[in-house]
Amino acid sequence: MATPEFAVEVDGLRMRYGPHDVLRGVDLRVRPGEVVALLGPNGAGKTTTVEILEGFRKRSGGRVAVLGTDPDRGGDAWRARLGIVLQSWKDHPYWRVRELLAHIASCYPRPRPVGELLDSLGLAEHAGKRVQQLSGGQRRRVDVALGIIGRPELLFLDEPSAGLDPRTRRDFHELVERLTGEEGVTALLTTHDMAEAERLADRIAILVGGRIAAFGTHEELAARVQAPAEVRWHDGDRVRVERTREPEQLVWRLHQAAGGPVPGLAVRRPSLEDSYLELVRQDRADQDEDGSGDGVRGDRAAEEVAA
């Protein structure tokens, strides 16, 4: 069988709950070995989209292929190629960590060594504890271990670093970068942490009102909205701040006026969060203008019911 060009291929994906269209024709392509972040406000349809891709929810319409297979027809062999890191994994609270990982590892043909996972995720000293005895951050590390133990080709990450302390969060990000960079794992990330998306994602898809409002690299999204940069400098005892889409020209004028270095000069380029907020604002304004705003609110309510 030929290797598919895309790890995830979605055309015209639709999902309806009663009278509400939660997904309104989503198109998405994820290349093998790529990390794509799926961002969007609550109720935009992220959870529904990911559950359809994972094969946990049947779609109302459109075409979906994940690792070359329609998720509605995916069997055990297909599922073994996926890794899923949920927001919270609540099963088997009485299992000890090492025993749980060993049990799950036995379900896969080529699992990662349990000891390697315990070490890389900082769980070695907690291996003999029951899951219910762990702190929230430690349980989150177990969630991650369960998601990657089967050496997945495609990894779904749902708010993966929620509850992790800064050091473990950094270690987790390095682990994801190693999986995708050295092992060629494809990853689809859903997160509200813009810094996490900016660090990990090759491309970013923004889902608003059940459709993709924008898709591209951080630089491409920033160029699309032309978000202004923020220039700060000291003017005597005052701190001046100006937002401009032409920071180079402003900096040149300040240097000319000062006749040399400008005290306290700093330029902050638009962040992913700036671009995201502007793209969501623009898309909602467009939907209100064409009369689809009420539908978006309906989508949000339906998403909450369906979650």
ABEGO torsion letter per residue (X at the ends): XBBBABABBBBGBBBBBEABBABAGBBBBBBBGBBBBBBEBBGAGAAAAAAAAAGABBBABEBBBBGGBBAAABBAAAAAABBBBBABBABGAABBAAAAAAAAAAABABBBBAAAAAAAAGAAAAAABBAAABBAAAAAAAAAAAAAAAGBABBBBBGAABGBBAAAAAAAAAAAAAAAAAAGBBBBBBBABAAAAAAABABBBBBBGGBBABBEBAAAAAAAAGBBBBBBBBBEABBBBBBBABAAAAAAAAAAAAGEBBBGBBBBBBBAAAAAAAAAAAAAAAAAAAGAAAAAAAAAAAAAAAX
